[in-house]
Amino acid sequence: MSEALLPLMLPAADSTGARAQKSISAFRTISEVAEELDVAQHVLRFWESKFTQVRPLKRGGGRRYYRPEDVDLLRQIRSLLYDEGYTIKGAQKLLRARRSSARGGTGGEPPIPALPPTIAAPRPPAVRSRPPGTAETRLALTALRDELLELKELMAKVRAELG
């Protein structure tokens, strides 16, 4: 068996049927990466089309195997889009700027520091956050503001009656 294929081999199952933990340098399938990053598989495929830096190894039948550096990049993309609220275009621009500054390119702007490396820890299931400024968020904030204004008026009436 070729040594080049060794990282692609799945670990053997133990007597309970559970798979052993993969090494940090092992390639990951799309389902493993999707689970690790808490995103759907179609989102990862979409990000591949938008971020040319993500280049998983494709095997027979179109199966994708992500290198550790691909997973790290996808983790950064996820953080930019979901945690920091960047748009796709904004995240693309930031990653391009980081790549050119890492190569020593001089664009006249100070280099943007790289995101700190993160340890792949399992994420607890959580409600997916939406980017700021969605219509749903604006409606919720408007309703909250109206409710607060009503409470303010009620408190003013109570104060007037008491004092």
C-alpha positions as CSV (number, residue, x, y, z in Angstrom):
1,M,0.0,0.0,0.0
2,S,1.3,3.5,-0.9
3,E,2.4,5.7,2.0
4,A,0.6,8.6,0.3
5,L,-2.7,6.8,1.0
6,L,-2.1,6.1,4.7
7,P,-3.6,9.4,5.9
8,L,-6.8,8.6,4.1
9,M,-7.3,5.3,5.8
10,L,-10.0,5.3,8.5
11,P,-9.1,4.1,11.9
12,A,-10.3,0.6,12.9
13,A,-13.4,0.4,15.0
14,D,-13.0,-0.9,18.5
15,S,-15.2,-3.7,20.0
16,T,-18.0,-1.2,20.7
17,G,-18.1,-0.1,17.1
18,A,-16.7,3.4,18.0
19,R,-13.9,4.8,15.9
20,A,-10.6,5.7,17.5
21,Q,-9.7,9.4,17.6
22,K,-8.0,10.5,14.4
23,S,-4.5,12.1,14.6
24,I,-4.3,15.8,14.2
25,S,-2.5,15.4,10.8
26,A,-5.1,13.0,9.4
27,F,-7.4,14.0,6.5
28,R,-11.0,14.5,7.4
29,T,-14.2,13.7,5.4
30,I,-16.7,16.4,4.7
31,S,-19.1,15.0,7.4
32,E,-16.3,15.1,10.0
33,V,-15.4,18.7,9.2
34,A,-19.1,19.8,9.1
35,E,-19.7,18.2,12.5
36,E,-16.5,19.8,14.0
37,L,-17.4,23.3,12.7
38,D,-21.1,22.9,13.4
39,V,-22.1,23.8,9.8
40,A,-24.0,21.8,7.1
41,Q,-22.1,19.9,4.4
42,H,-23.6,22.1,1.7
43,V,-22.2,25.2,3.4
44,L,-18.7,23.7,3.2
45,R,-19.2,23.0,-0.5
46,F,-20.4,26.5,-1.0
47,W,-17.4,28.0,0.8
48,E,-15.2,26.0,-1.5
49,S,-16.7,27.8,-4.4
50,K,-16.2,31.2,-2.8
51,F,-12.8,30.8,-1.1
52,T,-10.4,29.4,-3.6
53,Q,-7.8,28.8,-0.9
54,V,-9.9,25.8,0.3
55,R,-8.8,22.9,-1.8
56,P,-9.8,19.5,-0.4
57,L,-8.4,16.4,-2.0
58,K,-11.1,14.8,-4.2
59,R,-11.1,11.1,-4.6
60,G,-13.2,8.7,-6.7
61,G,-16.9,9.6,-6.8
62,G,-16.1,13.2,-5.8
63,R,-15.4,12.3,-2.1
64,R,-13.7,15.1,-0.4
65,Y,-10.8,14.8,2.1
66,Y,-9.8,17.9,3.9
67,R,-6.2,18.5,4.9
68,P,-5.5,19.9,8.4
69,E,-4.6,23.3,6.9
70,D,-8.0,23.2,5.0
71,V,-9.8,22.6,8.3
72,D,-7.9,25.5,10.0
73,L,-8.8,27.8,7.1
74,L,-12.5,26.7,7.2
75,R,-12.4,27.4,11.0
76,Q,-11.2,30.9,10.3
77,I,-13.8,31.4,7.6
78,R,-16.5,30.2,10.0
79,S,-15.3,32.6,12.7
80,L,-15.2,35.6,10.3
81,L,-18.7,34.9,8.9
82,Y,-20.6,33.7,12.0
83,D,-18.8,35.2,15.0
84,E,-17.4,38.4,13.6
85,G,-20.2,39.2,11.2
86,Y,-18.2,39.6,8.0
87,T,-19.8,39.2,4.6
88,I,-18.4,36.6,2.1
89,K,-16.8,39.5,0.2
90,G,-15.4,41.0,3.4
91,A,-14.0,37.7,4.5
92,Q,-12.5,37.0,1.1
93,K,-10.8,40.4,1.1
94,L,-9.4,39.9,4.6
95,L,-8.0,36.4,3.8
96,R,-6.4,37.7,0.6
97,A,-4.8,40.6,2.6
98,R,-3.5,38.1,5.1
99,R,-2.1,35.8,2.4
100,S,-0.3,38.7,0.6
101,S,1.1,40.1,3.9
102,A,2.3,36.6,4.8
103,R,4.1,36.5,1.4
104,G,5.7,39.8,2.2
105,G,3.6,41.8,-0.2
106,T,3.3,45.5,0.4
107,G,-0.1,46.9,-0.3
108,G,0.6,50.2,1.6
109,E,-1.5,49.0,4.5
110,P,-0.2,47.5,7.7
111,P,-0.3,43.7,7.8
112,I,-3.4,42.2,9.3
113,P,-2.5,39.8,12.1
114,A,-3.6,36.1,11.6
115,L,-6.3,34.7,13.7
116,P,-4.9,32.7,16.7
117,P,-4.8,29.0,16.1
118,T,-7.7,27.3,17.8
119,I,-7.9,23.9,19.3
120,A,-10.6,21.7,17.8
121,A,-12.8,21.2,20.7
122,P,-16.3,19.8,20.3
123,R,-18.9,22.6,20.2
124,P,-21.9,22.2,22.3
125,P,-25.1,22.4,20.3
126,A,-26.2,26.0,20.2
127,V,-28.6,28.2,18.5
128,R,-26.9,29.5,15.4
129,S,-26.3,33.2,15.5
130,R,-27.3,35.3,12.6
131,P,-25.2,38.1,11.3
132,P,-26.1,41.5,12.7
133,G,-28.7,43.6,10.9
134,T,-31.0,40.9,9.6
135,A,-34.7,41.8,9.2
136,E,-35.6,39.5,12.0
137,T,-33.2,41.2,14.4
138,R,-34.5,44.7,13.4
139,L,-38.1,43.6,14.1
140,A,-37.2,42.1,17.5
141,L,-35.3,45.3,18.5
142,T,-38.2,47.5,17.3
143,A,-40.7,45.4,19.4
144,L,-38.4,45.6,22.4
145,R,-38.0,49.4,22.0
146,D,-41.8,49.9,21.8
147,E,-42.3,47.7,25.0
148,L,-39.7,49.7,26.8
149,L,-41.3,53.0,25.8
150,E,-44.7,51.7,27.1
151,L,-43.0,50.8,30.4
152,K,-41.4,54.2,30.7
153,E,-44.8,55.9,30.2
154,L,-46.4,53.6,32.9
155,M,-43.6,54.4,35.4
156,A,-44.1,58.1,34.7
157,K,-47.9,57.8,35.5
158,V,-47.2,55.9,38.7
159,R,-44.6,58.5,39.8
160,A,-47.1,61.3,39.1
161,E,-49.8,59.5,41.2
162,L,-47.4,58.9,44.1
163,G,-45.7,62.2,44.2
